Amino acid sequence: MDGMLSQDEINALLNGMSADDSADNETSETPQESNESASDNTPNTDKPEALSDTEKDAVGEISNISMGTAATTLSSLLNQKVNITTPRVEVADWDKLSRKYDRPCVMLQIRYKEGIDGNNVLILKERDVKIITDLMMGGTGNVDDGEELTDLHLSAIGEAMNQMMGSAATSLSSMFNRKIDISPPIANIVETYNEMDETLPQFLNDNFVIVAFKMQIGDLIDSEIMQLYPIDFAKELLTMFSIDQEAQNQHPLNRRQHRSHRQLQHHRQLQHHRQLQYHSSQCQICHSRV
């Protein structure tokens, strides 16, 4: 042998080198691909929450104050004791809501036409709507669970929520020292959560704030009522709330005047609701005599 490689041996050597290069490339690429795969599966912890726990507490406090006034109004309207507890606040989406809330249900869209830019949604259970409607019509609140919701139910609950949320808006006006007013609510029956209805607000396509209250009406309703806020709307409430707090802290005299103004407003509201209750009882007495 003269030490020279034959053509077959050269081909075999070249093929072996190619195989080694391919193996090296695969080995060098595997960690990168593995890292990319791991990166894809790792939750993004750098993304901030829509609302911090402190902000959720503040939203809950604002809602609690306004809904306390709304409960007094509903009590006068239904001639029943109404208790709405401190709310639970969370950020969720449509899918999460669909897993938690019964359906069919009634959604009421409430748009603010002055003082605040935005809207929100109230959700009530079907049976609760029937009972509230029956009480408004002078009934005892005993309803047929098999009865379907009609336009009468939607009209009645729309009027009840208009008065409730109107009182809540008045409470916000006192809190933020600006006039806040709403448009009459628009009521819709939601049969399923599988698809978004075109009549529902577009903010429900994204994450939103859920403010859930436990609501008790006499011994007839022990249920839950929900408010849904767009994230931006909740942020605006928080901004107004912080400005109000800063103004009070900077001016102690204004804080005392502000507190006195709130107490006066609350006193006037109580007087108004007592008058409503008195007129309601008088109407019932006249009706019973007839």
Secondary structure, DSSP 8 states (H G I E B T S, - for coil): --S---HHHHHHHHHHHHHHHHHHHHHHHHHHHHHHHHHHHS--TTS--SS-HHHHHHHHHHHHHHHHHHHHHHHHHHTS-EEE---EEEEE-HHHHHHHS-SSEEEEEEEEEESS-EEEEEEEEHHHHHHHHHHHTT--S---TT----HHHHHHHHHHHHHHHHHHHHHHHHHHTS--EE---EEEEE--SSS--TTS-GGGGS-EEEEEEEEEETTTEEEEEEEEEEHHHHHHHHHHHHHHHHHHHH-HHHHHHHHHHHHHHHHHHHHHHHHHHHHHHHHHHHHHH-
